[in-house]
Structure formats: C-alpha cells, structure tokens
Amino acid sequence: GLLCLLSSCSGAGGGTAISGKVSFGDGSPVPKGAVSISNEDGSFRGAIGSDGTYTIEGVTKGQYAVTIAGVMDSDSEEDMNYDDEGNYVEPDPSDEPKNLILAKYSNSEDSGLTLTVPGDYDLTVEKAE
C-alpha cells in the first residue's frame, strides 16, 4: 500500500476499474459522450453508454478533476444536406449539434466535478439551456 503511494505504480498495469453513471439533475441519464478524469499522475477516460453508465480502466487511487465532453444532440442525418434536385445545401447553423450539457463541464478548471478513488463515481450535470 504505502510503497505504491510514494512511487508511481500506474505504469505497472495496476489501478482499478471504476464505473459510475452520469445523470442530468432530473435523474435522466446522459446518453452519450465521454468522461475524462485527470490529476498529476495522469488522465483516464471512458465512454458514456446510452444508459448513462461509464467505466474507466486502470485508475489509480487519488482525487481527480472530471470533465465530460462530446454530449451532443446530433439528430440531423447526413443526407439532409441535399435539396430535392440533389444539390448540396449548406447546413443551417441551427442544425449544428447542440451540447446537451453546460459547456463548463468540458473544462476541468470550470466543471466543478471531482471524484475520489475509491469512492462514489456517479456524476450529475446540468442540462444546457
């Protein structure tokens, strides 16, 4: 135990897999994106599944800053960029994927999210306006 704290054990394939769930404030799951955690020892990331759950492998004990990115609402289909005659139409900016969560969550300085390993890995985020 203690020896691991004093020397870097992350390169030895150590660490643990952590799993949690990312939810909106109303309890509904965040359906996509990725969770990244980082501290002075390194950074780790895991994809968010459609049910809001994520798993990150090989995480060493400690406290981490958390960022969540790629949570986009992209319902637009690629082929909708053509008109009836098959001419390419510039996408309407309003069709751009919208961030489903507040932009601050993609910046570790602003996200306000942290987690401690071992601990509770469930995260709650606010929906974008």
Backbone bond lengths (Angstrom), bond angles and torsions (degrees), N, CA, C in turn:
res aa  C-N    CA-C-N  psi(-1)  N-CA   C-N-CA  omega(-1)  CA-C   N-CA-C  phi
1 G - - - 1.428 - - 1.507 114.46 -
2 L 1.338 117.11 -67.74 1.456 120.51 -173.03 1.522 112.10 -63.33
3 L 1.322 115.99 -36.93 1.456 119.54 -179.80 1.526 110.28 -59.46
4 C 1.308 115.85 -36.58 1.458 120.67 -179.30 1.524 110.83 -66.31
5 L 1.317 116.59 -33.56 1.456 119.12 -179.77 1.523 110.79 -69.28
6 L 1.328 116.82 -33.69 1.455 120.24 -175.18 1.521 111.98 -81.73
7 S 1.322 116.92 -33.37 1.457 119.32 178.34 1.520 108.56 -111.71
8 S 1.298 116.62 162.66 1.461 119.29 -178.22 1.515 109.83 -80.90
9 C 1.317 115.83 114.81 1.463 119.80 -179.30 1.525 111.50 -101.82
10 S 1.330 117.10 -1.86 1.458 118.26 -174.04 1.527 111.68 -67.18
11 G 1.322 117.07 -28.61 1.450 119.08 -177.83 1.506 113.15 -76.90
12 A 1.330 117.13 -8.67 1.454 121.06 -175.03 1.524 112.00 -90.36
13 G 1.323 115.63 17.65 1.456 118.55 -178.98 1.511 111.98 70.20
14 G 1.327 116.52 16.49 1.460 120.04 178.56 1.511 110.16 -79.10
15 G 1.303 115.07 -158.27 1.456 118.38 178.82 1.509 110.66 92.03
16 T 1.304 114.42 174.59 1.445 120.82 -174.52 1.519 108.64 -132.26
17 A 1.318 116.15 158.33 1.464 119.59 174.13 1.523 108.03 -89.49
18 I 1.308 116.89 130.54 1.460 119.98 176.61 1.520 108.41 -113.80
19 S 1.316 115.64 144.69 1.461 121.37 178.14 1.518 108.73 -132.42
20 G 1.298 115.65 142.30 1.447 120.55 177.96 1.507 109.79 -153.66
21 K 1.314 114.94 -172.39 1.454 120.63 179.94 1.517 108.60 -131.82
22 V 1.317 115.54 138.22 1.458 121.29 176.46 1.524 107.63 -104.99
23 S 1.328 115.95 122.26 1.464 120.93 -176.82 1.513 110.36 -127.54
24 F 1.331 114.83 155.12 1.456 120.21 169.36 1.520 107.98 -77.77
25 G 1.324 115.85 166.58 1.457 120.51 -179.66 1.524 113.25 -56.96
26 D 1.333 117.01 -26.89 1.472 119.65 -179.30 1.528 112.23 -85.23
27 G 1.343 116.04 2.02 1.462 119.19 176.94 1.512 114.69 95.48
28 S 1.338 117.74 -11.38 1.466 118.56 179.73 1.525 109.41 -75.96
29 P 1.349 117.09 149.81 1.463 119.54 -175.87 1.520 112.94 -74.55
30 V 1.324 116.01 147.13 1.465 121.41 169.88 1.529 105.48 -79.78
31 P 1.345 118.88 119.39 1.472 120.78 -165.21 1.523 117.12 -86.60
32 K 1.338 118.45 -3.47 1.470 119.01 -175.38 1.506 108.52 -163.46
33 G 1.338 115.88 179.08 1.449 120.38 178.46 1.516 111.06 105.93
34 A 1.324 116.11 -163.65 1.458 121.47 -179.13 1.520 109.45 -145.70
35 V 1.324 114.71 145.34 1.457 121.74 174.48 1.521 107.31 -102.34
36 S 1.335 116.81 128.56 1.458 121.08 174.51 1.520 108.00 -119.55
37 I 1.324 115.84 136.94 1.452 119.90 176.20 1.517 108.05 -125.17
38 S 1.321 116.67 144.59 1.451 118.68 -177.94 1.518 110.77 -150.62
39 N 1.319 115.12 150.75 1.458 122.62 169.33 1.520 106.78 -151.30
40 E 1.323 117.27 -167.83 1.462 118.86 -175.32 1.529 111.99 -65.83
41 D 1.324 117.83 -18.00 1.466 120.52 -178.79 1.521 113.18 -84.27
42 G 1.322 116.80 -18.38 1.456 118.12 -178.79 1.507 111.14 150.12
43 S 1.315 115.01 -174.33 1.459 119.26 179.71 1.520 109.63 -134.51
44 F 1.315 114.56 152.16 1.462 122.63 -177.51 1.516 107.26 -138.44
45 R 1.332 116.25 153.52 1.461 117.62 176.85 1.510 111.29 -147.23
46 G 1.317 114.77 157.71 1.456 121.38 177.89 1.517 109.87 -148.76
47 A 1.317 115.96 149.04 1.462 121.06 -179.50 1.522 110.25 -79.15
48 I 1.328 114.86 148.96 1.466 121.56 176.26 1.522 108.09 -93.79
49 G 1.327 116.46 126.41 1.463 121.28 178.60 1.517 111.57 -79.65
50 S 1.327 116.17 172.35 1.463 120.33 -176.47 1.520 112.56 -64.72
51 D 1.348 116.82 -19.14 1.469 119.99 178.04 1.524 111.98 -94.42
52 G 1.342 116.23 7.21 1.453 120.23 176.90 1.520 114.64 90.15
53 T 1.334 117.68 -4.13 1.455 119.11 -177.03 1.523 111.48 -88.55
54 Y 1.319 114.99 151.45 1.467 120.32 177.77 1.519 108.39 -141.51
55 T 1.326 115.89 156.14 1.457 122.28 174.57 1.520 107.53 -134.25
56 I 1.317 116.10 135.58 1.464 121.47 176.15 1.519 106.77 -123.40
57 E 1.330 116.01 126.28 1.472 121.17 -175.87 1.526 111.95 -92.17
58 G 1.323 114.76 153.26 1.453 121.09 168.26 1.516 115.43 69.60
59 V 1.325 116.88 27.32 1.463 120.66 -176.30 1.529 109.63 -82.89
60 T 1.320 115.75 132.69 1.464 120.22 177.38 1.528 109.34 -90.88
61 K 1.327 115.95 159.10 1.459 120.90 -178.18 1.515 110.87 -62.61
62 G 1.307 115.76 147.47 1.458 119.79 177.03 1.508 111.21 145.96
63 Q 1.328 115.34 -175.01 1.459 121.10 177.91 1.521 108.88 -104.16
64 Y 1.310 115.99 140.00 1.461 121.66 -174.89 1.518 110.84 -129.34
65 A 1.327 114.58 144.22 1.460 120.62 165.86 1.529 107.13 -81.88
66 V 1.321 116.32 141.92 1.460 121.48 -174.66 1.520 110.14 -116.52
67 T 1.323 116.07 134.32 1.460 120.47 169.16 1.520 108.61 -126.23
68 I 1.318 114.86 150.18 1.462 121.51 178.69 1.516 106.63 -128.99
69 A 1.313 116.50 125.45 1.463 120.29 -175.04 1.519 110.24 -136.71
70 G 1.315 114.95 165.73 1.459 120.59 174.46 1.516 114.24 75.93
71 V 1.336 116.21 16.29 1.467 118.55 179.32 1.522 107.22 -87.93
72 M 1.324 114.79 83.84 1.457 120.29 -173.76 1.517 111.38 -112.49
73 D 1.317 113.90 145.82 1.455 120.40 173.68 1.520 106.42 -97.05
74 S 1.336 116.69 94.19 1.462 119.33 -177.70 1.518 109.02 -118.66
75 D 1.339 114.94 83.86 1.461 119.46 179.80 1.517 111.56 -89.75
76 S 1.328 116.37 -12.41 1.463 118.43 -174.73 1.527 110.21 -69.76
77 E 1.302 115.95 133.98 1.465 121.84 178.23 1.523 108.75 -86.56
78 E 1.332 115.95 147.13 1.464 119.75 -178.12 1.532 111.78 -58.95
79 D 1.319 116.88 -39.89 1.471 119.01 -173.15 1.522 113.08 -76.22
80 M 1.323 117.74 0.77 1.461 118.87 177.78 1.526 111.33 -79.59
81 N 1.334 117.08 -1.23 1.460 119.96 -179.70 1.523 112.13 -88.62
82 Y 1.330 117.56 17.15 1.463 121.69 177.09 1.510 109.09 -124.29
83 D 1.333 115.90 141.75 1.463 118.10 177.77 1.526 109.75 -85.59
84 D 1.322 116.90 -174.63 1.457 120.88 -173.51 1.518 112.75 -62.90
85 E 1.345 117.26 -26.91 1.452 119.93 178.85 1.524 112.38 -87.79
86 G 1.324 117.22 1.49 1.449 119.70 179.42 1.512 113.90 86.75
87 N 1.346 117.09 9.80 1.458 120.38 177.47 1.519 109.99 -80.59
88 Y 1.336 115.37 139.41 1.457 119.23 179.29 1.526 110.04 -67.52
89 V 1.290 116.22 134.78 1.459 122.14 178.50 1.527 107.95 -117.82
90 E 1.331 116.32 131.18 1.466 119.16 176.62 1.526 108.71 -58.78
91 P 1.333 117.17 134.71 1.465 117.57 179.12 1.520 110.66 -62.32
92 D 1.309 116.00 140.28 1.458 121.96 174.46 1.529 107.59 -67.50
93 P 1.329 117.80 129.64 1.476 118.79 -179.77 1.524 112.65 -53.39
94 S 1.319 117.39 -28.08 1.466 118.94 -179.86 1.527 111.19 -71.41
95 D 1.344 117.12 -12.79 1.466 120.29 176.40 1.520 112.07 -87.57
96 E 1.336 116.55 -5.88 1.461 119.07 179.16 1.522 108.98 -58.27
97 P 1.329 116.76 146.15 1.463 117.48 177.85 1.525 110.21 -57.87
98 K 1.307 115.84 135.93 1.452 119.87 178.95 1.523 108.97 -99.97
99 N 1.318 115.28 144.21 1.449 119.57 175.37 1.524 107.90 -72.35
100 L 1.310 117.40 127.81 1.462 120.55 -179.36 1.526 112.34 -80.39
101 I 1.332 115.84 -18.67 1.462 118.92 179.47 1.526 109.01 -121.38
102 L 1.310 116.83 163.33 1.456 120.57 -179.59 1.526 110.23 -58.52
103 A 1.331 115.91 141.57 1.459 121.08 -175.09 1.524 112.26 -61.07
104 K 1.345 116.90 -25.42 1.466 119.21 -176.33 1.524 112.28 -59.91
105 Y 1.329 117.75 -23.45 1.468 119.45 -176.10 1.524 112.91 -71.12
106 S 1.330 117.52 -13.95 1.458 118.71 179.35 1.535 111.56 -89.98
107 N 1.332 116.96 2.37 1.465 121.34 -179.74 1.527 108.87 -121.68
108 S 1.325 116.80 118.75 1.460 119.78 -174.74 1.524 112.26 -63.32
109 E 1.347 117.48 -24.53 1.460 119.59 179.59 1.527 110.75 -73.29
110 D 1.333 116.67 -28.79 1.462 120.88 -172.55 1.520 114.28 -107.88
111 S 1.332 117.48 -16.01 1.465 118.92 -167.81 1.524 112.27 -64.07
112 G 1.328 116.53 -32.22 1.455 118.79 -177.24 1.521 112.96 73.63
113 L 1.332 116.97 3.42 1.460 121.16 -178.29 1.524 109.42 -99.41
114 T 1.314 116.01 133.23 1.454 120.63 173.33 1.511 107.72 -139.06
115 L 1.317 116.59 158.33 1.452 119.64 168.57 1.510 108.90 -143.38
116 T 1.309 114.47 153.85 1.453 121.19 -178.63 1.513 108.45 -118.88
117 V 1.324 115.72 133.43 1.462 122.08 179.28 1.528 107.32 -106.39
118 P 1.334 120.54 126.01 1.472 124.92 -6.03 1.528 111.12 -76.49
119 G 1.317 115.54 157.60 1.459 119.73 -178.48 1.511 110.92 173.20
120 D 1.323 114.58 -153.21 1.457 121.54 -178.42 1.522 107.62 -101.55
121 Y 1.313 117.11 127.28 1.468 120.32 -172.42 1.523 113.37 -106.90
122 D 1.335 117.46 12.14 1.457 119.10 177.49 1.523 109.24 -80.97
123 L 1.327 116.03 136.83 1.458 122.14 -176.68 1.518 109.70 -123.15
124 T 1.324 115.87 143.63 1.468 120.90 177.36 1.521 108.50 -122.37
125 V 1.318 116.21 131.78 1.463 121.58 -178.90 1.528 109.89 -125.74
126 E 1.314 115.25 159.89 1.461 120.68 177.83 1.518 109.41 -95.21
127 K 1.332 114.83 141.95 1.459 119.82 176.38 1.515 110.69 -68.91
128 A 1.315 115.79 146.89 1.461 120.10 173.34 1.528 108.28 -67.27
129 E 1.318 115.34 150.04 1.467 119.65 179.85 1.513 110.59 -69.15
